Amino acid sequence: MDPAAVKAAFIALQDRVVTALERIDGHTFQRDAWQRAEGGGGETRVLEEGGVLERAGVNFSHVQGARLPASASASRPHIAGRAFEAMGVSLVLHPRSPYCPTVHMNVRFFVATAAGEAPVFWFGGGMDLTPYYGFEEDCVHFHRTCRDALAPFGAERHVRYKQWCDEYFHLRHRGEPRGVGGIFFDDLDEPDFDGSFALARSVGEHFLPAYVPILERRRSLPYGERERDFQAYRRGRYVEFNLVWDRGTLFGLQSGGRTESILVSMPPTVRWRYDWHPEPGSAEARLYDEFLRPRDWV
Amino acid sequence: MDPAAVKAAFIALQDRVVTALERIDGHTFQRDAWQRAEGGGGETRVLEEGGVLERAGVNFSHVQGARLPASASASRPHIAGRAFEAMGVSLVLHPRSPYCPTVHMNVRFFVATAAGEAPVFWFGGGMDLTPYYGFEEDCVHFHRTCRDALAPFGAERHVRYKQWCDEYFHLRHRGEPRGVGGIFFDDLDEPDFDGSFALARSVGEHFLPAYVPILERRRSLPYGERERDFQAYRRGRYVEFNLVWDRGTLFGLQSGGRTESILVSMPPTVRWRYDWHPEPGSAEARLYDEFLRPRDWV
């Protein structure tokens, strides 16, 4: 097990993603290094009011703690209360164009240690896509790239992680998925450190190929106030999911994480409207009818 | 104990508040009656894009359940699992003008019953003010009216409920109060049903006198894009509080409440911006420096 190698890979991933996005956007990300009183810190890289990205955050963090939080040891009672370190890359991109979907990607690594005991580690992560106006070919491309990321790790892997994603990114209070899904995994420690690290790395490396072609294809489509308004309305669902259901966001906010880095996932402009429903047959209704349903996109 | 009398008083309060707001706003609230599969229902009254109110919701609900939720019996283990009924009026007003504060008011009544046992009841509620640009005289007026609402129920009552409000409406992840507070109470059953019902009724009846003069005083002040922008930014804090910390909102969303009625508290337009701070000495900085601090406003 080699946490330093994971850290180096995660930092390299953050850098690669930011560099690629800066090339596409034409603007430079702001860089904010921060430290945490309890141990560790991170670097938040943010772009607001860019050429393509209205708001984008690409976080790296590496924190240590004296006691593993209950939320992290729930499925592993034998390591409750151990010291731990956690590191990860987490990003959310909110493009300005309503034709470009919002996207989220995360890879993370935990190690729990205790004197005289073997360390326990696991990886988690995934990526998922949240369109405002859906395009079949974009969804198929995203999901196929997710499948490719997992292909070297067993044929059933993608099926499981795709379903896990559909289950996780679900707004239970709306009975509605957050978007069209992707892949999600957690508690990964098999077959061994090298194998699970390779899988997490592969997920990270497939993010740009999964998303950039979609951004390039849709960024120049003309749109108007109607589409921006629908985007702002639908972004409300993103806020609701992240603040009500997302375990990572809630754990961060409730445990003294760096608020501005965590909430860089919030969309830039959001609207709520009472009991609104799109007109049947409209482009907006298509999102609900054809995209916000668990489907086999591959 | 007379739940029917509470229900009648709550419905009359909803009606009185809506009628007064319609007179001020010049627009009519939409009326939405709804039923709940598990028992009970409610009426949501909503105004969007009004003359003064950009978004306003005044809810009445009365629901029954077979088992008291854990969150409601936590401080009363002896009634865990009892059947219950809950009723309340809850309102949030988001005026369009950044010079008019957002306001929240709630009164609620619970009864828990079990065969062969005396029913257990309690009241809760309160009101609190969330300015974007603060005015001392508004805060003083609001808090004095809260004090007047509680004055017949003992001199120490206002001190306690004012502090409870400061503690409750606090964004722990920001170390920041939601606004300038007001009053908050829960678990009220003393001295008896009549006494606690009278207190809850008094809080409800003091809502219009507490808030309407502020709305009238500020509604015509001219403002521009800068003030609207700051309002949208600060409204993000309202969203964060309600979705991350507010027990009523979370309980409702997680237990199958009517989502659109619960989330009528969300502001109409909201913005998030990374690590933003107002310029020292600006009108926006004054909000943080002079108003977002627990103070003795009376």
Interface residues (C-beta under 8 A of the other chain):
Chain A: Q30 D32 V46 E48 R55 G57 R172 H173 R174 A232 G236 V239 E240 L243 V244 L250 L253 Q254 G256 G257 T259 E260 I262 L263 V264 M266 P267 P268 T269 V270 R271 W272 R273 Y274 D275
Chain B: Q30 D32 T44 V46 E48 R55 G57 R172 H173 R174 A232 G236 V239 E240 L243 V244 L250 L253 Q254 G256 G257 T259 E260 I262 L263 V264 M266 P267 P268 T269 V270 R271 W272 R273 Y274 D275
